[in-house]
Amino acid sequence: MTQQARTWDEDRPIYRQLMEEIVARIIDQTYREGEMLPSVRQLASAYLVNPLTAARAYRELEEFTETRRGIGLVVKEGVREILLKRERKRFLREEWPAIRERIKALELDINELLKS
């Protein structure tokens, strides 16, 4: 794992932002179901955070991961679809209203948007 140049949002805890990054990597299948996640130390090193911060991010993801003896922490089977549904709902609730209003304000045509 290479180090990620990342600017953290000062208004939210870093462990939450790191957790969201891991969720995004599960959704985009960087971390696939059934495969091992980086160790706490690897994750901390890659994102230049304290190992306690990385461990806390993993604790927040316990329902989506499992510890396998001799292997480490792995992504549970079926988790990607659960996370996709959750992220779609969050997008529609939190992000889409502002995007929709911006589209209206700019008088953009939906067909034009779909072409680009």
C-alpha positions in Angstrom: 0.0 0.0 0.0 1.4 3.4 -1.0 0.9 6.5 1.1 -2.1 8.6 0.2 -1.8 12.3 0.0 -4.9 13.2 1.8 -6.3 16.4 3.3 -8.6 15.7 6.2 -11.7 17.8 6.9 -11.1 19.5 10.2 -14.8 19.5 11.0 -15.2 15.7 11.2 -13.2 13.1 13.1 -10.4 11.6 11.0 -11.5 8.0 11.9 -14.9 8.7 10.4 -13.4 10.0 7.2 -11.0 7.1 7.1 -14.0 4.7 7.6 -15.8 6.4 4.7 -12.6 5.9 2.5 -12.6 2.2 3.4 -16.3 1.9 2.5 -15.6 3.7 -0.8 -12.8 1.1 -1.5 -15.2 -1.7 -0.8 -17.8 -0.3 -3.1 -15.2 0.3 -5.9 -13.9 -3.3 -5.2 -10.4 -2.2 -4.3 -11.2 -4.3 -1.2 -13.2 -7.2 -2.4 -15.6 -9.4 -0.4 -13.7 -12.3 1.2 -10.3 -10.6 0.8 -8.1 -9.3 3.6 -8.0 -5.7 4.5 -4.7 -4.0 5.2 -3.5 -4.3 8.8 -4.0 -1.5 11.2 -0.4 -0.5 10.9 -0.5 -0.7 7.0 -3.6 1.4 6.9 -2.2 4.0 9.4 1.0 4.2 7.4 -0.8 4.5 4.0 -3.0 7.3 5.2 -0.5 8.9 7.5 -2.6 8.6 10.6 -2.1 7.3 14.1 -2.6 3.5 14.4 -5.3 4.2 17.1 -7.2 6.2 14.5 -7.0 3.4 12.0 -8.1 0.8 14.6 -11.1 3.0 15.5 -12.1 3.2 11.8 -12.0 -0.6 11.6 -14.0 -0.9 14.9 -16.7 1.3 13.2 -16.8 -1.2 10.3 -17.1 -4.4 12.5 -20.6 -5.2 11.0 -19.0 -5.3 7.5 -15.8 -7.2 8.4 -14.8 -10.4 10.2 -11.6 -11.5 11.8 -10.2 -14.8 10.5 -7.7 -16.5 12.6 -4.3 -16.6 10.9 -5.5 -14.4 8.0 -6.6 -11.1 9.5 -9.5 -8.8 8.9 -11.6 -9.6 5.8 -14.6 -8.0 4.1 -17.7 -10.1 4.7 -19.6 -11.6 1.8 -22.6 -9.6 0.6 -21.4 -6.4 2.2 -20.8 -4.5 -1.0 -24.5 -4.6 -2.0 -25.5 -3.4 1.5 -23.0 -0.5 1.4 -24.2 0.4 -2.1 -27.8 0.6 -0.9 -26.8 2.6 2.1 -24.7 5.1 0.1 -27.4 5.5 -2.5 -29.9 6.5 0.2 -27.4 8.9 1.8 -26.6 10.4 -1.6 -30.3 11.0 -2.4 -30.9 12.4 1.1 -27.8 14.6 1.6 -26.2 15.4 -1.8 -28.9 15.2 -4.5 -31.1 18.0 -3.3 -28.3 20.6 -3.7 -27.3 19.1 -7.1 -30.9 19.2 -8.3 -31.2 22.8 -7.2 -28.0 23.8 -9.0 -29.2 22.1 -12.2 -32.4 24.1 -12.0 -30.6 27.3 -11.3 -28.3 26.8 -14.3 -31.3 25.8 -16.4 -29.5 22.7 -17.6 -31.2 20.2 -19.8 -31.2 16.6 -18.4 -30.5 15.2 -21.9 -27.5 17.5 -22.2 -26.2 16.3 -18.8 -26.6 12.6 -19.8 -24.5 13.2 -22.9 -21.5 14.6 -21.0 
